[in-house]
Amino acid sequence: MGKRRPGIRAHRYPEIVASTDGRLHDMLAAAAAAASQDVIAGYAMLFGGHDPKHRAATNAEPWTRIDSFGPAFFTKFLYFTTSGALILDNVLAKKVKALSKIPYLVQTNG
């Protein structure tokens, strides 16, 4: 049997937990609750607002923006906790931006 390399993301979990000052569970629960009523509201909670030019700082209420927990991570969280949520990783974001011409979805260089 070959050795399996640990996931690239596994090392980030302690950083994410530490960045929330012990509020990770509550922040994720609030985002999931918002998303259960309106998927876009869940995305906005974790993104730090609806306006990409004026995002809230991490841990700034009423939003649940978490340091080191960007769209590639939080859209997966919403996908598994909320009916109708979609995953938006860097590859998909580039494709959507190219097709839709929506600014600020992803930087041109990724």
Secondary structure, DSSP 8 states (H G I E B T S, - for coil): -------TTGGGHHHHHHHTTT-HHHHHHHHHHHHHH-HHHHHHHHHTSS-GGG---TT-TT----TT--HHHHHHHHHHHSTT-----HHHHHHHHHHH--TTSS-TT-
